[in-house]
Amino acid sequence: MQLAEVGVSLIDGEPKEILYLSVSDVAFSYGICEANLVQYKLSIGDMQLDNQLLAAKYPVAIARHTSHSMLANNELAQRDKSSSSMATENSVELEKRSFLVFYALQDSTFKSIAYWRKLNIKLCEIDVKLDDATVAAILEFANVNLANEDEQAFLEEFEPEHMAARASESSTAIRSTVSDNRKLFFDSLAIGQVSVNVSFSLTGQYSEDTSIVLKLLSGVGATVANIEMAPIRLPPLKKPHVAGTSAKVVGTLSSYYQRYLLRELYKLIGSFEILGNPVSLVRHLGTGIRDFASEPGLQGTTSLIKNSVVGISGSFGNFTNSIGTGASQLSCDAEYIRKREQAKREQPKHLLDGIGKGAKEFGSSLLSGITGVIQQPANNSSFVAGVGKGLVGLAVKPAVGLVDFATRTAQGIQNTYARERERLSE
């Protein structure tokens, strides 16, 4: 069975579309390859979860990692141009570059147990990008109304002992859903490395009846809690001769991934924008130093310089972006904050583009600060409060514009070298 593309939308009761899931190049096969041997194959060429909320910071919530997506597209283009003989070889390469590959070989010789000769799962590197507004919309869709919860009870839910208890309850619930009496045996169980790059942003875009706690968290988090491309890496699992009940096998897998996930939590902290995303900085500097040591000469020196520039400019850009986002909240101008967030969605392609976008955003902030002195008193129910907001905006908005100019310039420098590296890797 093959499907070219499948799309599913998540729509609330307004109706308003929240998310759109698209899955392409789906291939599933099932058949008896030998006596008592049943083969299952599933491959998904690509999958993407789009954020359909107008105020969303990230238009794409879940997708294949950018560089991997470019390589997959290049493979598709090469396959279209290739001959029939080369098409078979390219299909093998495309399977390796699929979003998800599942392969299982079941032996039905033994009736008392589920005997699997092989079970292989491979997932490509993915990017997960969410913001608080999207999470709030999903929770509201699921009838989880944080606004009506007791504030103290809400805070207590995030205390370590409560979180540990919920994790234990969830693990027990998962085990209970699997039949304890079902015996399993795997000759070979292999799950590829799980590579996820996590980004999260607190935008503060909530409705008026949202809980006070979330509003306070959004104000502080606009400066502190933004996470940019935290690299979570869970090593591949390869186990021969795995035997036990279904619950035992599930428990073994859960314990394995929980152990390594705890080891990766430091990367979330090290990817805070307010800290300049030191994890990314160290990773780029380490790559440059390794190339310089292993390839002395022009190539190694070039790699050291480029990775140093990308790491430092990226770290500086993350830091200034966090400062600008926090400072913009002081303007008390929701429309200005919304337009600024929209402008930030488009990344500069190179240095000149970064300077251009930065100059444009500085000019927009300066103009908004000047016109706000007149517009705020006119639009505010209280003339005195409107004058105060206008004067605050006159001081804050140009300063935010200068910070945004520095951020865009740093992003332009970073993307200039990053795009060149991707082009060379193709």
RODO-2510 file (C-alpha; in nm, 4 decimals, decimal comma):
residues 426
     n   res          X          Y          Z
     1     m     0,0000     0,0000     0,0000
     2     q     0,1286     0,3446    -0,0928
     3     l    -0,0048     0,6912    -0,0165
     4     a     0,1345     1,0023    -0,1815
     5     e     0,0141     1,2396     0,0889
     6     v    -0,2244     1,2495     0,3845
     7     g    -0,3329     1,5579     0,5775
     8     v    -0,5141     1,5914     0,9104
     9     s    -0,6316     1,9160     1,0739
    10     l    -0,6946     1,9838     1,4421
    11     i    -0,9883     2,2272     1,4632
    12     d    -1,1500     2,3615     1,7791
    13     g    -1,5135     2,4532     1,8383
    14     e    -1,5003     2,8132     1,7103
    15     p    -1,4086     2,6699     1,4510
    16     k    -1,0379     2,7599     1,4368
    17     e    -0,7601     2,5468     1,2943
    18     i    -0,4834     2,4872     1,5469
    19     l    -0,2517     2,2323     1,3834
    20     y    -0,2166     2,0646     1,0459
    21     l    -0,0331     1,7344     1,0092
    22     s     0,0931     1,6352     0,6644
    23     v     0,2431     1,2932     0,5906
    24     s     0,3887     1,2128     0,2481
    25     d     0,5366     0,9144     0,0646
    26     v     0,3861     0,6496     0,2922
    27     a     0,4607     0,2887     0,1963
    28     f     0,3393    -0,0184     0,3881
    29     s     0,3873    -0,3818     0,2924
    30     y     0,2888    -0,7051     0,4596
    31     g     0,3537    -1,0561     0,3386
    32     i     0,4838    -1,4063     0,4010
    33     c     0,8429    -1,4223     0,2814
    34     e     0,9129    -1,7823     0,3916
    35     a     0,7327    -2,0585     0,5776
    36     n     0,6076    -1,9197     0,9105
    37     l     0,7866    -1,5872     0,8511
    38     v     0,5764    -1,2704     0,8194
    39     q     0,7427    -0,9466     0,7119
    40     y     0,6176    -0,5953     0,7941
    41     k     0,7581    -0,2797     0,6352
    42     l     0,6536     0,0795     0,6907
    43     s     0,8309     0,3895     0,5658
    44     i     0,7242     0,7532     0,5847
    45     g     0,9106     0,9792     0,3454
    46     d     0,8330     1,3022     0,5269
    47     m     0,6102     1,4343     0,8025
    48     q     0,5445     1,7879     0,9213
    49     l     0,3189     1,9439     1,1841
    50     d     0,2292     2,3024     1,0938
    51     n     0,1146     2,5578     1,3481
    52     q    -0,1948     2,7277     1,2062
    53     l    -0,2405     2,9908     1,4781
    54     l    -0,1940     3,3431     1,3424
    55     a    -0,0023     3,4559     1,6509
    56     a     0,2297     3,1542     1,6579
    57     k     0,5998     3,2352     1,6723
    58     y     0,6972     2,9140     1,4921
    59     p     0,4938     2,8344     1,1767
    60     v     0,6257     2,4755     1,1839
    61     a     0,5926     2,2879     1,5127
    62     i     0,7517     1,9531     1,4213
    63     a     0,9534     1,8740     1,1095
    64     r     1,2599     1,6999     0,9777
    65     h     1,5802     1,8828     1,0717
    66     t     1,6491     2,1551     0,8143
    67     s     1,9726     2,0217     0,6645
    68     h     1,8247     1,6706     0,6423
    69     s     1,5188     1,8095     0,4673
    70     m     1,7381     1,9799     0,2057
    71     l     1,9295     1,6578     0,1454
    72     a     1,6057     1,4611     0,1050
    73     n     1,4746     1,7134    -0,1481
    74     n     1,7996     1,6883    -0,3445
    75     e     1,7639     1,3104    -0,3478
    76     l     1,4111     1,3425    -0,4845
    77     a     1,5291     1,5721    -0,7602
    78     q     1,8075     1,3318    -0,8535
    79     r     1,5655     1,0406    -0,8615
    80     d     1,3358     1,2224    -1,1067
    81     k     1,6265     1,2814    -1,3436
    82     s     1,7842     0,9374    -1,3117
    83     s     1,7360     0,6361    -1,5341
    84     s     1,5303     0,3313    -1,4370
    85     s     1,8398     0,1405    -1,3272
    86     m     1,9534     0,4208    -1,1018
    87     a     1,6026     0,4633    -0,9617
    88     t     1,6298     0,1361    -0,7717
    89     e     1,9550     0,2460    -0,6074
    90     n     1,8112     0,5853    -0,5200
    91     s     1,5059     0,4211    -0,3598
    92     v     1,7407     0,2447    -0,1176
    93     e     1,9065     0,5765    -0,0339
    94     l     1,5683     0,7429     0,0053
    95     e     1,4619     0,4737     0,2511
    96     k     1,7678     0,5550     0,4590
    97     r     1,6676     0,9225     0,4534
    98     s     1,2996     0,8606     0,5330
    99     f     1,1355     1,0358     0,8235
   100     l     1,0468     0,7009     0,9795
   101     v     1,1372     0,3436     0,8867
   102     f     0,9857     0,0400     1,0598
   103     y     1,0815    -0,3187     0,9775
   104     a     0,9715    -0,6344     1,1571
   105     l     1,0113    -1,0043     1,0854
   106     q     0,7785    -1,2303     1,2856
   107     d     0,8146    -1,6062     1,3212
   108     s     0,4799    -1,7774     1,3772
   109     t     0,6310    -2,1187     1,4511
   110     f     0,5663    -2,0908     1,8248
   111     k     0,2056    -2,0325     1,9241
   112     s     0,2637    -1,9668     2,2938
   113     i     0,4858    -1,6601     2,2397
   114     a     0,5174    -1,3698     1,9993
   115     y     0,8519    -1,4468     1,8392
   116     w     1,0180    -1,1690     1,6428
   117     r     1,3331    -1,2387     1,4474
   118     k     1,3934    -0,8679     1,3905
   119     l     1,2387    -0,5397     1,4967
   120     n     1,4077    -0,2251     1,3649
   121     i     1,2894     0,1354     1,4046
   122     k     1,4690     0,4394     1,2682
   123     l     1,3627     0,8020     1,3093
   124     c     1,5381     1,0924     1,1398
   125     e     1,6594     1,3997     1,3264
   126     i     1,3667     1,6327     1,3939
   127     d     1,3098     1,9893     1,5122
   128     v     1,0376     2,0592     1,7698
   129     k     0,9385     2,4262     1,8018
   130     l     0,6580     2,5369     2,0311
   131     d     0,5434     2,8480     2,2103
   132     d     0,3198     2,8978     2,5110
   133     a     0,0245     3,0230     2,3044
   134     t     0,0215     2,7007     2,1024
   135     v     0,0479     2,4830     2,4134
   136     a    -0,2385     2,6800     2,5734
   137     a    -0,4544     2,6309     2,2613
   138     i    -0,3872     2,2546     2,2594
   139     l    -0,4669     2,2277     2,6318
   140     e    -0,7874     2,4247     2,5810
   141     f    -0,8829     2,1924     2,2964
   142     a    -0,8268     1,8988     2,5310
   143     n    -1,0574     2,0657     2,7885
   144     v    -0,7707     2,1422     3,0272
   145     n    -0,8608     2,4872     3,1558
   146     l    -0,5655     2,6256     3,3507
   147     a    -0,7473     2,9563     3,4039
   148     n    -1,0004     2,7972     3,6400
   149     e    -0,7511     2,6007     3,8483
   150     d    -0,6443     2,7052     4,1927
   151     e    -0,3195     2,9011     4,1584
   152     q    -0,1478     2,7327     4,4532
   153     a    -0,2451     2,3876     4,3290
   154     f    -0,1090     2,4788     3,9860
   155     l     0,2284     2,5752     4,1355
   156     e     0,2394     2,2605     4,3478
   157     e     0,2069     2,0457     4,0358
   158     f     0,5584     2,1542     3,9333
   159     e     0,7241     2,0635     4,2626
   160     p     0,9782     1,7771     4,2208
   161     e     0,7887     1,5272     4,4364
   162     h     0,4641     1,5830     4,2446
   163     m     0,6390     1,5522     3,9077
   164     a     0,8131     1,2298     4,0172
   165     a     0,4825     1,0853     4,1401
   166     r     0,3102     1,1675     3,8104
   167     a     0,5964     1,0096     3,6153
   168     s     0,5638     0,6926     3,8226
   169     e     0,1849     0,6885     3,7732
   170     s     0,2259     0,7343     3,3975
   171     s     0,4792     0,4519     3,3780
   172     t     0,2443     0,2241     3,5752
   173     a    -0,0482     0,3202     3,3514
   174     i     0,1496     0,2357     3,0392
   175     r     0,2447    -0,1028     3,1781
   176     s    -0,1143    -0,1759     3,2791
   177     t    -0,2392    -0,1138     2,9259
   178     v    -0,0127    -0,3928     2,7995
   179     s    -0,1150    -0,7498     2,8685
   180     d     0,1117    -0,8961     3,1383
   181     n     0,0461    -1,2503     3,0187
   182     r     0,1667    -1,1959     2,6634
   183     k     0,5151    -1,3441     2,6177
   184     l     0,7579    -1,1764     2,3781
   185     f     1,0939    -1,2787     2,2402
   186     f     1,3143    -1,0691     2,0101
   187     d     1,6185    -1,2187     1,8425
   188     s     1,7229    -0,8644     1,7556
   189     l     1,5680    -0,5401     1,8816
   190     a     1,7154    -0,2197     1,7370
   191     i     1,5956     0,1388     1,7713
   192     g     1,8055     0,4086     1,6083
   193     q     1,9340     0,7203     1,7798
   194     v     1,6620     0,9664     1,8778
   195     s     1,7774     1,3173     1,7828
   196     v     1,5455     1,6050     1,8713
   197     n     1,6253     1,9776     1,8627
   198     v     1,3894     2,1549     2,1034
   199     s     1,2890     2,5210     2,0836
   200     f     1,0374     2,6845     2,3168
   201     s     0,9299     3,0439     2,3579
   202     l     0,7062     3,2262     2,6031
   203     t     0,5239     3,4942     2,4031
   204     g     0,2688     3,6062     2,6608
   205     q    -0,0124     3,6011     2,4038
   206     y    -0,3047     3,4853     2,6165
   207     s    -0,6699     3,5766     2,6427
   208     e    -0,7904     3,8115     2,9143
   209     d    -0,9233     3,5292     3,1351
   210     t    -0,5952     3,3381     3,1417
   211     s    -0,4640     3,2562     3,4893
   212     i    -0,2486     3,5082     3,6722
   213     v     0,0280     3,2509     3,7110
   214     l     0,0660     3,2033     3,3360
   215     k     0,0681     3,5795     3,2793
   216     l     0,3458     3,6228     3,5346
   217     l     0,5395     3,3333     3,3858
   218     s     0,5070     3,4848     3,0389
   219     g     0,6433     3,8211     3,1536
   220     v     0,9481     3,6696     3,3204
   221     g     0,9858     3,3976     3,0611
   222     a     0,9955     3,6419     2,7720
   223     t     1,3475     3,7207     2,8905
   224     v     1,4594     3,4087     3,0742
   225     a     1,2836     3,0912     2,9619
   226     n     1,3259     3,0939     2,5838
   227     i     1,5053     2,7823     2,4592
   228     e     1,6649     2,7731     2,1152
   229     m     1,7525     2,4453     1,9414
   230     a     1,8482     2,2421     2,2486
   231     p     2,0043     1,9214     2,1059
   232     i     1,8536     1,6195     2,2849
   233     r     2,0313     1,2977     2,1848
   234     l     1,9240     0,9534     2,3055
   235     p     2,1702     0,6827     2,1950
   236     p     2,0609     0,3905     1,9777
   237     l     1,9287     0,0818     2,1500
   238     k     2,0525    -0,2559     2,0268
   239     k     1,9610    -0,5609     2,2305
   240     p     1,9897    -0,9273     2,1242
   241     h     1,7687    -1,1984     2,2719
   242     v     1,5164    -0,9801     2,4544
   243     a     1,2601    -1,1935     2,6374
   244     g     0,9814    -1,1335     2,8848
   245     t     0,6224    -1,0264     2,9218
   246     s     0,4916    -0,7271     2,7326
   247     a     0,4963    -0,5205     3,0512
   248     k     0,8579    -0,6151     3,1223
   249     v     0,9751    -0,5226     2,7719
   250     v     0,7920    -0,1885     2,7852
   251     g     0,9377    -0,1222     3,1303
   252     t     1,2904    -0,1982     3,0066
   253     l     1,2538     0,0449     2,7168
   254     s     1,1035     0,3131     2,9408
   255     s     1,3852     0,2844     3,1947
   256     y     1,6483     0,2989     2,9204
   257     y     1,5174     0,6209     2,7689
   258     q     1,4342     0,7851     3,1024
   259     r     1,7920     0,7318     3,2189
   260     y     1,9449     0,8958     2,9130
   261     l     1,6817     1,1700     2,9002
   262     l     1,7797     1,2829     3,2500
   263     r     2,1408     1,3075     3,1326
   264     e     2,0326     1,5391     2,8499
   265     l     1,8421     1,7873     3,0667
   266     y     2,1505     2,0051     3,1141
   267     k     2,1323     2,0859     2,7418
   268     l     1,7929     2,2479     2,7939
   269     i     1,9413     2,4771     3,0578
   270     g     2,2466     2,5417     2,8421
   271     s     2,0242     2,6431     2,5487
   272     f     1,8503     2,9347     2,7208
   273     e     1,8708     3,2438     2,4999
   274     i     1,9445     3,4703     2,7967
   275     l     2,2684     3,2732     2,8478
   276     g     2,3565     3,3049     2,4798
   277     n     2,2886     2,9335     2,4153
   278     p     2,6319     2,8165     2,5408
   279     v     2,5632     2,4569     2,4272
   280     s     2,5506     2,5690     2,0647
   281     l     2,8568     2,7902     2,1122
   282     v     3,0633     2,5060     2,2612
   283     r     2,9461     2,2661     1,9895
   284     h     3,0563     2,4961     1,7067
   285     l     3,3869     2,5847     1,8713
   286     g     3,4529     2,2160     1,9371
   287     t     3,3880     2,1300     1,5720
   288     g     3,6250     2,4019     1,4546
   289     i     3,9016     2,3004     1,6943
   290     r     3,8630     1,9315     1,6032
   291     d     3,8866     2,0099     1,2295
   292     f     4,1859     2,2357     1,2897
   293     a     4,3664     1,9611     1,4821
   294     s     4,2794     1,6774     1,2433
   295     e     4,3277     1,8714     0,9171
   296     p     4,6205     2,1112     0,9562
   297     g     4,6472     2,3715     0,6858
   298     l     4,3978     2,5881     0,5007
   299     q     4,0977     2,3569     0,5333
   300     g     4,1313     2,3135     0,9085
   301     t     4,1970     2,6845     0,9644
   302     t     3,8961     2,7789     0,7527
   303     s     3,6729     2,5428     0,9511
   304     l     3,7990     2,6884     1,2798
   305     i     3,7294     3,0455     1,1678
   306     k     3,3866     2,9700     1,0219
   307     n     3,2664     2,7654     1,3191
   308     s     3,3982     3,0273     1,5611
   309     v     3,2123     3,3024     1,3748
   310     v     2,8898     3,0983     1,3582
   311     g     2,9097     3,0050     1,7276
   312     i     2,9958     3,3509     1,8585
   313     s     2,7503     3,5389     1,6350
   314     g     2,4759     3,2889     1,7174
   315     s     2,5406     3,3203     2,0899
   316     f     2,5444     3,7005     2,0709
   317     g     2,2271     3,7026     1,8597
   318     n     2,0424     3,4774     2,1044
   319     f     2,1436     3,6955     2,3981
   320     t     2,0405     4,0254     2,2351
   321     n     1,7176     3,8704     2,1052
   322     s     1,6258     3,7648     2,4583
   323     i     1,7037     4,1125     2,5940
   324     g     1,5007     4,2769     2,3167
   325     t     1,2039     4,0472     2,3741
   326     g     1,2019     4,1199     2,7464
   327     a     1,2461     4,4935     2,6978
   328     s     0,9628     4,5095     2,4432
   329     q     0,7208     4,3955     2,7160
   330     l     0,7927     4,7234     2,8979
   331     s     0,6411     4,9220     2,6108
   332     c     0,2889     4,8146     2,7211
   333     d     0,1895     4,8242     2,3534
   334     a     0,0320     4,4927     2,2481
   335     e     0,0161     4,5907     1,8805
   336     y     0,3850     4,6839     1,8739
   337     i     0,4791     4,3544     2,0420
   338     r     0,2655     4,1566     1,7953
   339     k     0,4189     4,3248     1,4896
   340     r     0,7688     4,2747     1,6306
   341     e     0,7041     3,9032     1,6815
   342     q     0,5742     3,8711     1,3261
   343     a     0,8842     4,0415     1,1849
   344     k     1,1108     3,8042     1,3803
   345     r     0,9670     3,4960     1,2069
   346     e     1,1655     3,5575     0,8899
   347     q     1,5349     3,4899     0,9398
   348     p     1,7927     3,6911     0,7407
   349     k     1,9610     3,4893     0,4673
   350     h     2,2991     3,6619     0,4849
   351     l     2,4834     3,9577     0,6373
   352     l     2,3437     4,2278     0,4066
   353     d     1,9923     4,0904     0,4517
   354     g     2,0449     4,0985     0,8282
   355     i     2,1606     4,4603     0,8202
   356     g     1,8635     4,5519     0,6004
   357     k     1,6106     4,3817     0,8243
   358     g     1,7742     4,5287     1,1341
   359     a     1,7635     4,8826     0,9912
   360     k     1,3995     4,8373     0,8923
   361     e     1,3024     4,7116     1,2387
   362     f     1,4943     4,9945     1,4083
   363     g     1,3130     5,2496     1,1921
   364     s     0,9793     5,0842     1,2685
   365     s     1,0483     5,0888     1,6434
   366     l     1,1594     5,4519     1,6325
   367     l     0,8493     5,5562     1,4387
   368     s     0,6233     5,3573     1,6730
   369     g     0,7818     5,5283     1,9728
   370     i     0,7246     5,8768     1,8277
   371     t     0,3681     5,8179     1,7056
   372     g     0,2810     5,6399     2,0302
   373     v     0,3108     5,9686     2,2204
   374     i     0,0028     6,0869     2,0271
   375     q    -0,1808     5,7580     1,9719
   376     q    -0,1662     5,6180     2,3245
   377     p    -0,3512     5,9098     2,4943
   378     a    -0,6132     5,8990     2,2169
   379     n    -0,6672     5,5228     2,2355
   380     n    -0,6524     5,4868     2,6147
   381     s    -0,9574     5,5329     2,8359
   382     s    -0,7455     5,7313     3,0802
   383     f    -0,5636     6,0294     2,9282
   384     v    -0,2974     6,0336     3,2016
   385     a    -0,2294     5,6612     3,1651
   386     g    -0,2133     5,7036     2,7882
   387     v     0,0446     5,9814     2,8204
   388     g     0,2488     5,7630     3,0544
   389     k     0,2427     5,4700     2,8115
   390     g     0,3373     5,6976     2,5242
   391     l     0,6381     5,8393     2,7100
   392     v     0,7514     5,4938     2,8205
   393     g     0,7215     5,3715     2,4632
   394     l     0,9212     5,6689     2,3375
   395     a     1,2102     5,5635     2,5604
   396     v     1,1770     5,1840     2,5278
   397     k     1,0929     5,1258     2,1610
   398     p     1,4000     5,2919     2,0021
   399     a     1,6226     5,1066     2,2487
   400     v     1,4535     4,7787     2,1515
   401     g     1,5057     4,8742     1,7859
   402     l     1,8796     4,9145     1,8418
   403     v     1,8950     4,5752     2,0120
   404     d     1,6977     4,4213     1,7240
   405     f     1,9420     4,5753     1,4759
   406     a     2,2303     4,4067     1,6584
   407     t     2,0367     4,0774     1,6712
   408     r     1,9564     4,0812     1,2990
   409     t     2,3157     4,1627     1,2082
   410     a     2,4431     3,8724     1,4204
   411     q     2,1835     3,6393     1,2665
   412     g     2,2893     3,7515     0,9199
   413     i     2,6539     3,6709     0,9942
   414     q     2,5608     3,3318     1,1383
   415     n     2,3346     3,2354     0,8468
   416     t     2,5904     3,3469     0,5875
   417     y     2,8374     3,0826     0,7028
   418     a     2,5703     2,8275     0,7952
   419     r     2,4166     2,8349     0,4462
   420     e     2,7586     2,8103     0,2859
   421     r     2,8358     2,5033     0,4968
   422     e     2,5054     2,3417     0,3974
   423     r     2,5742     2,4185     0,0309
   424     l     2,9172     2,2558     0,0492
   425     s     2,7756     1,9506     0,2296
   426     e     2,5333     1,8921    -0,0575
***
